[in-house]
Amino acid sequence: MSLHHEITQRDLRSSSGEIMDAVEHGTTFVVTRSGTPIGELVPLRRRQAVTRAQFARGSEQAPAVDLESFRAEADASVDGGVSDPYER
């Protein structure tokens, strides 16, 4: 869960090391100038492996796929069939 803090431009200049450490650990900052928000510092989302169990839990609420409709849409997107890209 990320935290959200408001900091001034002056705070950013004077405490940049500590602020960057906090961003690295999940804290989001809104930077203000004269009380007006001017930007955000947000942590980058790092890719994490998803286990099979996590994927299964996340997929439980996914809608069922109508295979006939899926195939029809896939065929329509090919627009005239599949060809060999190396054939000339």
Buried (B, 14 or more C-beta within 10 A) or exposed (E): EEEEEEBEEEBBEEEEEEBEEBBEEEBBBBBBEEEEEEEEBBEEEEEEEEEEEEEEEEEEEEEEEEEEEEEEEEEEEEEEEEEEEEEE
